[in-house]
């Protein structure tokens, strides 16, 4: 499964929304800090990556946060 698919599945679950496009904005979808914490935790437990809170704000779409996560994996040992 591609990172973007996993990220989209996590967002759909936590935002309780069935259809999230790659360029939909987290905040426009109703995202707020408590949901962001849950997503951050899911990234760690399900994808094995720690995404800092500032990156969640800087990358508020499935596409952009997926690209960020892929960049982390590219530099992982």
VOGU-3710 file (C-alpha; in Angstrom, 3 decimals, decimal comma):
1> xxxxxxxxxx> 0,000/0,000/0,000  1,290/3,427/-0,890  1,907/5,994/1,843  -0,797/8,296/0,431  -3,372/5,490/0,649  -2,466/4,854/4,292  -2,551/8,569/5,107  -5,930/8,956/3,381  -7,334/5,975/5,332  -6,146/7,469/8,641
11> xxxxxxxxxx> -7,597/10,876/7,781  -10,930/9,357/6,703  -11,159/7,430/9,968  -10,185/10,301/12,259  -12,128/12,999/10,389  -15,120/10,659/9,992  -15,265/11,437/6,291  -15,513/8,779/3,575  -14,144/10,692/0,613  -11,030/12,816/1,069
21> xxxxxxxxxx> -9,131/13,961/-2,019  -5,340/14,267/-2,094  -5,572/18,067/-2,133  -8,343/18,551/0,456  -7,216/20,790/3,314  -7,238/19,241/6,810  -8,656/22,387/8,397  -11,341/22,872/5,732  -12,439/19,287/6,420  -13,062/20,235/10,056
31> xxxxxxxxxx> -9,690/19,221/11,421  -8,636/20,623/14,763  -5,922/19,973/17,323  -7,407/16,891/19,021  -7,918/15,170/15,673  -4,410/16,207/14,649  -2,995/14,511/17,769  -4,884/11,307/16,896  -3,566/11,408/13,329  -0,049/12,085/14,594
41> xxxxxxxxxx> -0,335/9,048/16,889  -1,679/6,901/14,033  1,254/7,902/11,826  3,601/6,679/14,550  1,793/3,425/15,386  0,621/2,454/11,888  3,334/3,893/9,624  6,245/3,957/12,061  7,036/7,628/11,449  7,033/10,523/13,862
51> xxxxxxxxxx> 5,550/13,616/12,233  6,195/16,815/14,211  3,207/19,067/14,831  4,719/21,913/12,789  4,863/19,603/9,756  1,184/18,791/10,223  0,430/22,515/9,915  2,846/23,035/7,015  1,454/20,042/5,105  -2,337/20,162/5,555
61> xxxxxxxxxx> -3,224/17,864/2,631  -2,931/14,113/2,107  -0,584/14,762/-0,825  1,757/17,110/1,021  1,979/15,151/4,286  2,474/11,930/2,302  5,372/13,544/0,414  6,852/14,646/3,741  6,565/11,103/5,174  8,135/9,640/2,010
71> xxxxxxx> 11,029/12,100/2,373  11,590/10,812/5,920  11,719/7,227/4,699  14,182/8,185/1,956  16,693/9,354/4,573  15,990/6,621/7,138  18,927/4,289/7,784
//
